[in-house]
Amino acid sequence: MNDIIHLVIDVLLSGGVLVSLVTLRSTLVKSKSEARKSKSEADQAGVETEEKASKLIMQYIVEPLKSEINGLRKDVRRLNRAIDKVKDCKFNDNCPVRRELQDIQTAGDNDK
């Protein structure tokens, strides 16, 4: 016990406390700086990961869907043009395609 008291008194009187406090303070400042740097690096890595994920989504999901939608639009336009021509067809009264389309339309109206 006496050794501890003497050690504390020696540290206090020799300026060891001041040196210890300065060292402790510089260590804390350094730790905070490293923590900020680590957080910044982690944030940057997160942003890079999100950018890569966005690029992959665009490449493998959005672009193929856009292409598919554009293809469907072309098909619908062609179908609409063909349907518009039905009324001018000389076989209009007995056209099986027209009858089928009317049956589909009637069935759709009944579902509502």
Secondary structure, 3 states (H helix, E strand, C coil): CHHHHHHHHHHHHCCHHHHHHHHHHHHHHHHHHHHHHHHHHHHHHHHHHHHHHHHHHHHHHHHHHHHHHHHHHHHHHHHHHHHHHHCCCCCHHHCHHHHHHHHHHHHHHHHC
